[in-house]
């Protein structure tokens, strides 16, 4: 029911139902307050708190909970509040899971009064144990996507099977879903910004180190960092253009969006140009005389920082990373060059299969630290196996693994391809000094 229809319906009622009309007006005012309040913040925790406070106030319930879908598609507890505005921990969320899961799976609300005597909702378990009488539960749906469930209950019996109240509660859920989704998107942007800031900080540090090396090496390393940042920004711009185009088409019911198509084309040209610069930077690194800036470091932490850094890039959006780190001693190595090596190997896996699962293992053996990087892609073509770590030839145009071998050779280590049944696995080692 739309706000305007609800208000018109309220105004046209006879004097004999003034009490009902007053209740509708009160509910309408609450909904309008909800819309204004929850859209005034983009902080997810604040939005969830406001939604529950208003849901409890609207229904006269004892407590309320919000559960949201996580990355695995499962419902995850986010927040609980009682009628006194006290926060409830996850242990308090001992409600009827049947009701919550049914609402999420079907996308249909459930309103139950007299729950103690309602045999359709598992009264022998949580509902009976908690002495619940009234339950209201609605899905959180935005842009036709289910993102969670809002749930309130009470030990008191309320007349909830009144159309005005149930309609108003569903309106609340709809507005809440939009506000929660906006907050989630904002939270993702904040994380991406923080990642860019960290990457920029690493770049500055890299530039300072590069001053001690030859001019070709300095340019190559600097370009590598700048290119990664540029790719992040342009790919983010591309996603924003695609979202804006969808919003435009939905709002104006038109697919005539030449402007957006041109913007996407320009962004693609920019991405292609940046990737060409990236290749040029790799050639510089390959042909330059690179001096090692060795320092004591934790190889596990170095690998983890690379995974955290590249996970925000579009190229690795569908890649799943798994780590099996053992306790290893500190090594003496150039963290910048080892990071470049790891990025090369990860990139090869992503190019071979864009949704690959990459597993990284570390262990110590015979005074050496070993790192194994394995994926579930199509594997290495047999015709290039013998020249895998050599300079590019006719059948092998890439030079990334040649650069990787050059880096490991400078560290007095070893690098090789492991023989596995499926996918590819590369192992390198560094001596423990």
N, C-alpha and C positions, 0 to 999 in steps of 0.2 A: 504494500500500500504506500502510495506517495504521500509526502508531507501535505501537499495542497489538498489531496483527496481526504486525508484524515481530518484536516482543519475544516473543510467544507461540510463533511459529514457531521462533525461535532456541532457546527453552527446551526444546522437544520433540524436538530433533534427537538422534540416536544418538551415542554416544561416538566413533564412527568418523569423525565429521565435526566434531570439536571445533574444529579450526582454522577451518572455515567459520563455526561459531557465534561464535567469538571475533571474527571479522571483522565479523559482523553487529552484535554488541554494540558494537564499536568505532565502526562507522558510525552506529549509533543514538545513541551518546553525542555524536558530532560534530554530528549534526542537532539534538539538544537544545541543545547549546552555541550552535549557529548561531541558533536561534530566540531564545534568551535574549539573545545578543549584539546581533544586528541590530535587535531591537526595543527595545534600550536607548537608541537614538539616533534623532533625527528629522532629523539633518543628512545630506543626500543623499550628499555626498562620503564621509562616514564609513561610511554603510550600504554603498555600493558597494565600498569597500575591504574591509570585513569579509566581504562575500559572496564576493569573488574569493579572498581568503586562505583561506577555508574550502573553496571549490571546488577550489583547487589542492591543498590538504592532503588532502582526501577522495580525490582521483583520482590523486595522485602525479604531477601534470602539471608541465611546465616553466614554463608561463605561462597567464594567463587574461585575458579581455576582457569588458567589458559594453558593449553598444550599446543605446540607447533610441530610441523613436519620438519625433520632434520634432513641432512644430505642423503641419508640412506632410505628416505621415504617413510620412516617410522615416526610415530608421535612421541614427542619429548616434553617433559614437564618444564615449564618456564616460570610460572608465578602463581601464588595462591594468597588470598587475602580474606579475612573474616569481616563481619559487619562492623567491628570496632576499628577497622583499618590496620589490624595486626597482620604482619606477614606470616605465612604458613610455609613450613619447609616441605620438601618433597614427600616425606613420610606421611604427611597429613593427606596426601592425594590418594586416599584409599577408597575411592568411589567405585561405582559399578563400571568396570572396564567394558562390559558388554554395551552399555548405553553409549559411552564415549566413542568406541570403535565403530559401532553401527552408524552413528551420526556422521563420522568422518568418511566412512566407506560409501555410504549412500548419498551423502550430501544433503540429507533431509533432517530438519530439526525434530527433537523429541521433547514433549511437554508432559510430565507425569504428575498427577496429584493422587494422593492416597496410595503412595508407593508401597506401603506396608502390606496392603491388601491386593496389589496388582501383581498377578501371577505371571505376567508376561515379561517381567524385567528382573529375573533372578532374585527374588525376595529372600531366599534362604541364606544368602551370603552377605555381601557388603551392605546392601540396603537395609536388611534386618538388623545387622550388627550395629550400624550407625544410627538406627531408628529414624531413617529419613522418611519424610512424608511428601515433599515437593521437590521435583527436579526439572530444571530447564536447561536444555543443551542444544546449541546451534553450531553449524559448521562455519568456519571462516573462509569465505570464497571471494577471490578477487581476480578479475580478468579470466573467469571461468576456470581458475585453478584453486584447488583446495590447499590451504596452507596451515590449517589447524582447527581447533575447537574451543569455544568458550562455554563454560559449564558453571551453573550455580545450583545450590541445593539448600534445603531447610528441614528442620525437624518439625516444623509447624505446617499445618494444612492450609494452603492458600487456594483461592478460586482462580486457578491459572488458565482454565479452559474458557477464557474470555477472549474473543478474537482480537480486541483492541490491545490487550497485553501481549499476546503471542506475536501479533504483527509488529508491535513496537520493539520487542526483544529481537526479532529477526532483522529489523532495520538497524538496530544497534550493532548486531553481529556483522552486517554488511559494511557499515561505516568503519567498524573496528578493523575488519580485514584489510581495507584499503590503507588505513593509517599504519597498521602493523607492517604491511608490505613496503610502504614508503620508508618506514624506519629501518627495515632490513636492508633495503637498497642503499640508504644513506650510510649505514654501518659498514657495508661492503666498500663504499667509496672511501670512507675514512681509513680502512685497512689498506686499501690500494695506495692512498696518499702516503701513509706511513711507510709502506714498502718503498715507494719512490724516494722518500726522504732518506731512508737507510741506504738505498742504492746510490743516491747522489753523494752521500757521505763516503761510501766506499770508493766512488769515482775520484773524489778529491784526494783521498789517501793514495789511490793508485797513481794519480798524476804526480804526486810528490815523490813517490818511489821511482817513477819512470825517469826523473831527472838524472838519476845515476846511471842510466843505461844509454845506449846509442840512440841517435835521432830517429832511426826507423822503428826501433822497438818502442820508443816513447810515443810516436804517432800511432802505431798499431794498437797499443794498449789503451790509449786515450779514446781512440775511435771505437774500440770494442765497448767500453763503458757507455759512451755517448749514444751509440747505436741502440743498445739495449733500452736506455731511457727513452729515446725517440720512438722505438717500436711500441713501448708500453703506452705512450701518450697517443700515438696515431691510432693504435688498435682500440684504445678507450674512446677516442673520437668517433671511430667507425661504429662502435656499439651504440653510442649516444645518438648518432644520425639514424641508425636503424630503428631505435626506440622512438625517436621523434617522428619518423615517417609513419610508424604504426599508429601512434597516438593521433597524428594528423588524419590518417585515413579513417580511423574509428570515429573521430569527432565530426568530420565533414562528409563522411560516407563517400569518399572519392578516392580513386586510385591514380588520379592524374597528378603525380608528384615528381615532375621532371627535375625540380630544384634538388630534391633529396637524391635522386639518381645521379645527378651531376656531382653532388658533394661526395657520394660514395665512390664515384669513379676517381675523383681527385685524391681521395684518401687512399685508394688502392694504388694509384700511381706513386704516391708518397711512400707507401709501404714497400713497393718494389724497388724504389730508388734507395731506400735505407738498407734494404737487403744487399743491394749491389755494393754499397759503401762497406757493409759488413764483410763481404767477400774480399774487398780491397784491403781492409784492415787485417784479415787473416793472412793474406799474401805477405803483407809487411812483416807480420810476426814470424811467418815461415822463413823469410829470407834474411831477417835481421840477426845481429849478434846479440843474443839476450844474456845479460848478466844476472846471475842469481842473487836475490836479496833474501838469503836464508835467515830464518828465525825459528825459535822453538815454538811448536804449536800442536794443538789437538786436532788430528785428522778427522775425527768424528764430527767435531764442531764445524770444521771447514765444509764438509759434505752437507751437513744440515743447513748451513747458511746458504749454500748454492740452491738447494731444493726450495727453501723459503723464498729466495730471490726470484727464481724463474717461474714459480707456480702461478704468479700473477700475469704471466705473458700468455697471449692467446694461443700460441703454439703448443703450450703445455696444459691448456684448460682441461683436456680429457685424459691426461696422463695420471696414472695412479702410482704414487711413490711408496715403497715399503723399505724399512731399514732394519737390519739385523746387526747392531753394533755390539762388539765385544770390548772389554777393557783392553786398551792398547796403550803403550808408552808414548810419551811425547816424542815427536820427530823434529828434525831440523830440515825445513823445506821452505820454498818460496810460495806462500799461500796464494799469491796472485796467479802464478803460472799453474798451480795445481787446480785452482778454481776454473781457469780457462780449459784445462784438460777435461775436467768433469762435465763442464757445459757442452763441450764437443761431443762427448760420448752420449750424454742425455739427448742432444739434438739429433744425433744419428738414429736413436731409438724412436724419437717422435716423428721423424721424417719417414721411417719405415712403416710405422703404424701409429696413427694419430690418437688412438685410445689405448696405447700400450700400458702394461703394468711393468714398472721398473723396480727391481729389488737391489739394494746396495748392502753388501756384507763387508765387515772388517774383522780382521783377526791377526794374531802375531804368530810367527813361526821362524825359528832359526835366525834370530836377531833382525828380522825384517817385519815390517807392517804391510799386510796385504789388503787390497781393496778389490772386490769383485762386483761388477755392475752387469746384471743380467736382465734381459727383457723377454717378452713373449711374442715378439714380432716374427717376420718371415725368415729371419736369419741372414747371414752373409752369403751373397752369390758365390758359387764355387769358382767361377772364372777369375775372381780377384783375390782369393784367399792367400795365394803365395805372395802377392804384392800389397797386402793390406796396409802395411806401415811404411811403404815406400813412397817416393815422389810420384805425382800423378802420371799415368800412362794412358794409352788410347782407350782401354776398357775401364779405366778407373780415373774419373775426373776429380774426385774429392781429394783434398789435402789435409783434412782435419786430423786423421789418425797419424799421418806423417808428423804433423806438429806435436801430437800427443807423445809420440815416441821420442821426438827431439827433447821435449821437456823432461821425460823420465830419464833419458840418457844423461842429461846434464845433472840430474840428481843421483846418478850412479845406481839407478834402479832398473827394473825390468818391466816390460809390458808385453802381453800376449793374448791371443784369442783362445778361449777354452772350448773344448769339444762337448757340446750338449745336443740333445735330441731335437729340441724346438727352441726357436729364438736365437739370440746371440748373447754371449757372455765374454766380457773383457776383464782381464785381471792385470793390475799393476802393483808393484811393490816399491817401498822405499826403505833404505837401510836405517836401522836405529843406531844413532851415534852415542 
